[in-house]
Structure formats: C-alpha cells, structure tokens
C-alpha cells in the first residue's frame, strides 16, 4: 500500500502522495486480490468520466494495469465497495476528485 496519511484531504497531502508515488504503479489489496493501478497521469483521459457514470469496469480499463483488469472485473463487490476502492486508488495516485470524491465517501 502507498504511504498515504490517514485522512489525507488537503491538496498538499495529495501533492505529497503524488510526489512519493510519482511514476509508480500502485498495488492495492481488494477483497483478497492484489490489483495494480497505473499512476494517475497514465490513466486514460476518460477514466474520471467512467467514475462519474459509475462504470467501474470501464474505469478499470482506463486506470488499472492491463495485467490486473480481468482480475478486477472478476471480483464480486457492491457499488459501495467498488467506489471506495476507486477513491482509495485515485487519492493514492495523487488525483483530486473534487466534488466527485466527496460523493464517493462511504
């Protein structure tokens, strides 16, 4: 897991996280699976739009490492669990989801 301070909400926290993880793929545990996520600046430009439309599979195709996409899609989860995972990945990668991020709070 990336070294993100608990409750990192300020832009400076996100910038620090982005600097510490710059250019690095991040691996997260999700429901017993290791999922590798690309650095935020390597996400395809439609990734955030897919979060906005709650299409987690399409988001995965844009933001998760190609070797982990099929595994992520095969995980059975609720929307709350999936969106919480997306928020965690985005924040750790240095993305500021703004109002969208606030709506993903579990």
PyMOL commands that place a pseudoatom at each C-alpha (Angstrom):
pseudoatom trace, name=CA, resn=UNK, resi=1, chain=A, elem=C, hetatm=0, pos=[0.000, 0.000, 0.000]
pseudoatom trace, name=CA, resn=UNK, resi=2, chain=A, elem=C, hetatm=0, pos=[1.193, 3.506, -0.666]
pseudoatom trace, name=CA, resn=UNK, resi=3, chain=A, elem=C, hetatm=0, pos=[2.203, 5.628, 2.284]
pseudoatom trace, name=CA, resn=UNK, resi=4, chain=A, elem=C, hetatm=0, pos=[-0.795, 7.985, 2.458]
pseudoatom trace, name=CA, resn=UNK, resi=5, chain=A, elem=C, hetatm=0, pos=[-1.559, 9.622, 5.794]
pseudoatom trace, name=CA, resn=UNK, resi=6, chain=A, elem=C, hetatm=0, pos=[-4.942, 8.609, 7.192]
pseudoatom trace, name=CA, resn=UNK, resi=7, chain=A, elem=C, hetatm=0, pos=[-7.497, 11.235, 6.289]
pseudoatom trace, name=CA, resn=UNK, resi=8, chain=A, elem=C, hetatm=0, pos=[-5.310, 12.940, 3.672]
pseudoatom trace, name=CA, resn=UNK, resi=9, chain=A, elem=C, hetatm=0, pos=[-7.784, 15.540, 2.467]
pseudoatom trace, name=CA, resn=UNK, resi=10, chain=A, elem=C, hetatm=0, pos=[-5.761, 18.684, 1.846]
pseudoatom trace, name=CA, resn=UNK, resi=11, chain=A, elem=C, hetatm=0, pos=[-4.289, 19.361, -1.601]
pseudoatom trace, name=CA, resn=UNK, resi=12, chain=A, elem=C, hetatm=0, pos=[-0.833, 19.411, -0.012]
pseudoatom trace, name=CA, resn=UNK, resi=13, chain=A, elem=C, hetatm=0, pos=[-1.386, 15.846, 1.250]
pseudoatom trace, name=CA, resn=UNK, resi=14, chain=A, elem=C, hetatm=0, pos=[-2.325, 14.722, -2.257]
pseudoatom trace, name=CA, resn=UNK, resi=15, chain=A, elem=C, hetatm=0, pos=[0.661, 16.507, -3.797]
pseudoatom trace, name=CA, resn=UNK, resi=16, chain=A, elem=C, hetatm=0, pos=[2.941, 14.836, -1.293]
pseudoatom trace, name=CA, resn=UNK, resi=17, chain=A, elem=C, hetatm=0, pos=[1.388, 11.451, -2.098]
pseudoatom trace, name=CA, resn=UNK, resi=18, chain=A, elem=C, hetatm=0, pos=[1.752, 12.096, -5.811]
pseudoatom trace, name=CA, resn=UNK, resi=19, chain=A, elem=C, hetatm=0, pos=[5.418, 13.065, -5.386]
pseudoatom trace, name=CA, resn=UNK, resi=20, chain=A, elem=C, hetatm=0, pos=[6.162, 9.993, -3.289]
pseudoatom trace, name=CA, resn=UNK, resi=21, chain=A, elem=C, hetatm=0, pos=[4.433, 7.697, -5.784]
pseudoatom trace, name=CA, resn=UNK, resi=22, chain=A, elem=C, hetatm=0, pos=[5.324, 9.597, -8.976]
pseudoatom trace, name=CA, resn=UNK, resi=23, chain=A, elem=C, hetatm=0, pos=[5.529, 7.310, -11.956]
pseudoatom trace, name=CA, resn=UNK, resi=24, chain=A, elem=C, hetatm=0, pos=[4.995, 4.259, -9.797]
pseudoatom trace, name=CA, resn=UNK, resi=25, chain=A, elem=C, hetatm=0, pos=[2.346, 1.662, -10.267]
pseudoatom trace, name=CA, resn=UNK, resi=26, chain=A, elem=C, hetatm=0, pos=[0.478, 1.127, -7.021]
pseudoatom trace, name=CA, resn=UNK, resi=27, chain=A, elem=C, hetatm=0, pos=[-0.697, -2.255, -5.787]
pseudoatom trace, name=CA, resn=UNK, resi=28, chain=A, elem=C, hetatm=0, pos=[-3.794, -2.480, -3.614]
pseudoatom trace, name=CA, resn=UNK, resi=29, chain=A, elem=C, hetatm=0, pos=[-5.477, -5.369, -1.868]
pseudoatom trace, name=CA, resn=UNK, resi=30, chain=A, elem=C, hetatm=0, pos=[-9.140, -5.568, -2.793]
pseudoatom trace, name=CA, resn=UNK, resi=31, chain=A, elem=C, hetatm=0, pos=[-11.284, -8.379, -1.465]
pseudoatom trace, name=CA, resn=UNK, resi=32, chain=A, elem=C, hetatm=0, pos=[-8.314, -10.740, -1.265]
pseudoatom trace, name=CA, resn=UNK, resi=33, chain=A, elem=C, hetatm=0, pos=[-6.868, -9.818, -4.680]
pseudoatom trace, name=CA, resn=UNK, resi=34, chain=A, elem=C, hetatm=0, pos=[-3.769, -7.759, -5.495]
pseudoatom trace, name=CA, resn=UNK, resi=35, chain=A, elem=C, hetatm=0, pos=[-4.734, -5.126, -8.058]
pseudoatom trace, name=CA, resn=UNK, resi=36, chain=A, elem=C, hetatm=0, pos=[-2.119, -2.924, -9.714]
pseudoatom trace, name=CA, resn=UNK, resi=37, chain=A, elem=C, hetatm=0, pos=[-3.204, 0.603, -10.622]
pseudoatom trace, name=CA, resn=UNK, resi=38, chain=A, elem=C, hetatm=0, pos=[-1.382, 2.903, -13.018]
pseudoatom trace, name=CA, resn=UNK, resi=39, chain=A, elem=C, hetatm=0, pos=[-0.031, 6.294, -11.888]
pseudoatom trace, name=CA, resn=UNK, resi=40, chain=A, elem=C, hetatm=0, pos=[-2.772, 8.926, -12.238]
pseudoatom trace, name=CA, resn=UNK, resi=41, chain=A, elem=C, hetatm=0, pos=[-1.099, 10.754, -15.125]
pseudoatom trace, name=CA, resn=UNK, resi=42, chain=A, elem=C, hetatm=0, pos=[-1.063, 7.462, -17.053]
pseudoatom trace, name=CA, resn=UNK, resi=43, chain=A, elem=C, hetatm=0, pos=[-4.818, 6.931, -16.685]
pseudoatom trace, name=CA, resn=UNK, resi=44, chain=A, elem=C, hetatm=0, pos=[-6.674, 7.294, -19.964]
pseudoatom trace, name=CA, resn=UNK, resi=45, chain=A, elem=C, hetatm=0, pos=[-8.480, 10.611, -20.208]
pseudoatom trace, name=CA, resn=UNK, resi=46, chain=A, elem=C, hetatm=0, pos=[-11.939, 9.026, -19.882]
pseudoatom trace, name=CA, resn=UNK, resi=47, chain=A, elem=C, hetatm=0, pos=[-11.188, 7.380, -16.525]
pseudoatom trace, name=CA, resn=UNK, resi=48, chain=A, elem=C, hetatm=0, pos=[-12.820, 10.115, -14.443]
pseudoatom trace, name=CA, resn=UNK, resi=49, chain=A, elem=C, hetatm=0, pos=[-15.872, 10.207, -16.713]
pseudoatom trace, name=CA, resn=UNK, resi=50, chain=A, elem=C, hetatm=0, pos=[-16.348, 6.491, -16.079]
pseudoatom trace, name=CA, resn=UNK, resi=51, chain=A, elem=C, hetatm=0, pos=[-16.224, 7.116, -12.326]
pseudoatom trace, name=CA, resn=UNK, resi=52, chain=A, elem=C, hetatm=0, pos=[-18.857, 9.816, -12.773]
pseudoatom trace, name=CA, resn=UNK, resi=53, chain=A, elem=C, hetatm=0, pos=[-21.165, 7.379, -14.590]
pseudoatom trace, name=CA, resn=UNK, resi=54, chain=A, elem=C, hetatm=0, pos=[-20.401, 4.647, -12.007]
pseudoatom trace, name=CA, resn=UNK, resi=55, chain=A, elem=C, hetatm=0, pos=[-18.993, 2.315, -14.679]
pseudoatom trace, name=CA, resn=UNK, resi=56, chain=A, elem=C, hetatm=0, pos=[-16.301, 0.566, -12.663]
pseudoatom trace, name=CA, resn=UNK, resi=57, chain=A, elem=C, hetatm=0, pos=[-15.410, -1.902, -15.419]
pseudoatom trace, name=CA, resn=UNK, resi=58, chain=A, elem=C, hetatm=0, pos=[-14.728, 0.902, -17.900]
pseudoatom trace, name=CA, resn=UNK, resi=59, chain=A, elem=C, hetatm=0, pos=[-12.773, 2.798, -15.223]
pseudoatom trace, name=CA, resn=UNK, resi=60, chain=A, elem=C, hetatm=0, pos=[-10.674, -0.334, -14.706]
pseudoatom trace, name=CA, resn=UNK, resi=61, chain=A, elem=C, hetatm=0, pos=[-9.844, -0.464, -18.398]
pseudoatom trace, name=CA, resn=UNK, resi=62, chain=A, elem=C, hetatm=0, pos=[-8.546, 3.114, -18.183]
pseudoatom trace, name=CA, resn=UNK, resi=63, chain=A, elem=C, hetatm=0, pos=[-6.740, 3.108, -14.820]
pseudoatom trace, name=CA, resn=UNK, resi=64, chain=A, elem=C, hetatm=0, pos=[-5.751, -0.414, -13.824]
pseudoatom trace, name=CA, resn=UNK, resi=65, chain=A, elem=C, hetatm=0, pos=[-2.653, -2.134, -15.170]
pseudoatom trace, name=CA, resn=UNK, resi=66, chain=A, elem=C, hetatm=0, pos=[-3.625, -4.386, -18.101]
pseudoatom trace, name=CA, resn=UNK, resi=67, chain=A, elem=C, hetatm=0, pos=[-2.440, -7.456, -16.193]
pseudoatom trace, name=CA, resn=UNK, resi=68, chain=A, elem=C, hetatm=0, pos=[-4.963, -6.717, -13.389]
pseudoatom trace, name=CA, resn=UNK, resi=69, chain=A, elem=C, hetatm=0, pos=[-8.053, -5.607, -15.357]
pseudoatom trace, name=CA, resn=UNK, resi=70, chain=A, elem=C, hetatm=0, pos=[-9.587, -9.080, -15.826]
pseudoatom trace, name=CA, resn=UNK, resi=71, chain=A, elem=C, hetatm=0, pos=[-8.956, -9.947, -12.183]
pseudoatom trace, name=CA, resn=UNK, resi=72, chain=A, elem=C, hetatm=0, pos=[-10.636, -6.721, -11.012]
pseudoatom trace, name=CA, resn=UNK, resi=73, chain=A, elem=C, hetatm=0, pos=[-13.630, -7.319, -13.275]
pseudoatom trace, name=CA, resn=UNK, resi=74, chain=A, elem=C, hetatm=0, pos=[-13.984, -10.816, -11.837]
pseudoatom trace, name=CA, resn=UNK, resi=75, chain=A, elem=C, hetatm=0, pos=[-14.285, -9.612, -8.236]
pseudoatom trace, name=CA, resn=UNK, resi=76, chain=A, elem=C, hetatm=0, pos=[-17.811, -9.612, -6.859]
pseudoatom trace, name=CA, resn=UNK, resi=77, chain=A, elem=C, hetatm=0, pos=[-18.399, -6.402, -4.918]
pseudoatom trace, name=CA, resn=UNK, resi=78, chain=A, elem=C, hetatm=0, pos=[-21.062, -3.881, -4.053]
pseudoatom trace, name=CA, resn=UNK, resi=79, chain=A, elem=C, hetatm=0, pos=[-21.047, -0.436, -5.626]
pseudoatom trace, name=CA, resn=UNK, resi=80, chain=A, elem=C, hetatm=0, pos=[-20.046, 0.998, -2.222]
pseudoatom trace, name=CA, resn=UNK, resi=81, chain=A, elem=C, hetatm=0, pos=[-17.033, -1.329, -2.021]
pseudoatom trace, name=CA, resn=UNK, resi=82, chain=A, elem=C, hetatm=0, pos=[-16.044, -0.693, -5.628]
pseudoatom trace, name=CA, resn=UNK, resi=83, chain=A, elem=C, hetatm=0, pos=[-16.332, 3.075, -5.359]
pseudoatom trace, name=CA, resn=UNK, resi=84, chain=A, elem=C, hetatm=0, pos=[-14.410, 3.080, -2.081]
pseudoatom trace, name=CA, resn=UNK, resi=85, chain=A, elem=C, hetatm=0, pos=[-11.629, 1.173, -3.860]
pseudoatom trace, name=CA, resn=UNK, resi=86, chain=A, elem=C, hetatm=0, pos=[-11.671, 3.668, -6.754]
pseudoatom trace, name=CA, resn=UNK, resi=87, chain=A, elem=C, hetatm=0, pos=[-11.456, 6.606, -4.320]
pseudoatom trace, name=CA, resn=UNK, resi=88, chain=A, elem=C, hetatm=0, pos=[-8.553, 4.989, -2.456]
pseudoatom trace, name=CA, resn=UNK, resi=89, chain=A, elem=C, hetatm=0, pos=[-6.695, 4.369, -5.722]
pseudoatom trace, name=CA, resn=UNK, resi=90, chain=A, elem=C, hetatm=0, pos=[-7.308, 7.860, -7.048]
pseudoatom trace, name=CA, resn=UNK, resi=91, chain=A, elem=C, hetatm=0, pos=[-6.216, 9.607, -3.853]
pseudoatom trace, name=CA, resn=UNK, resi=92, chain=A, elem=C, hetatm=0, pos=[-3.104, 7.439, -3.511]
pseudoatom trace, name=CA, resn=UNK, resi=93, chain=A, elem=C, hetatm=0, pos=[-2.196, 8.157, -7.126]
pseudoatom trace, name=CA, resn=UNK, resi=94, chain=A, elem=C, hetatm=0, pos=[-2.461, 11.902, -6.461]
pseudoatom trace, name=CA, resn=UNK, resi=95, chain=A, elem=C, hetatm=0, pos=[-5.803, 12.548, -8.179]
pseudoatom trace, name=CA, resn=UNK, resi=96, chain=A, elem=C, hetatm=0, pos=[-8.081, 15.221, -6.790]
pseudoatom trace, name=CA, resn=UNK, resi=97, chain=A, elem=C, hetatm=0, pos=[-11.620, 14.008, -7.416]
pseudoatom trace, name=CA, resn=UNK, resi=98, chain=A, elem=C, hetatm=0, pos=[-13.140, 17.232, -6.058]
pseudoatom trace, name=CA, resn=UNK, resi=99, chain=A, elem=C, hetatm=0, pos=[-16.902, 17.046, -5.611]
pseudoatom trace, name=CA, resn=UNK, resi=100, chain=A, elem=C, hetatm=0, pos=[-16.913, 13.607, -7.204]
pseudoatom trace, name=CA, resn=UNK, resi=101, chain=A, elem=C, hetatm=0, pos=[-14.555, 12.360, -4.497]
pseudoatom trace, name=CA, resn=UNK, resi=102, chain=A, elem=C, hetatm=0, pos=[-16.861, 13.708, -1.807]
pseudoatom trace, name=CA, resn=UNK, resi=103, chain=A, elem=C, hetatm=0, pos=[-19.768, 11.754, -3.294]
pseudoatom trace, name=CA, resn=UNK, resi=104, chain=A, elem=C, hetatm=0, pos=[-17.686, 8.558, -3.111]
pseudoatom trace, name=CA, resn=UNK, resi=105, chain=A, elem=C, hetatm=0, pos=[-17.316, 8.752, 0.672]
pseudoatom trace, name=CA, resn=UNK, resi=106, chain=A, elem=C, hetatm=0, pos=[-18.505, 5.530, 2.226]
for i in range(1, 106): cmd.bond("trace and resi %d" % i, "trace and resi %d" % (i + 1))
show_as sticks, trace
zoom trace
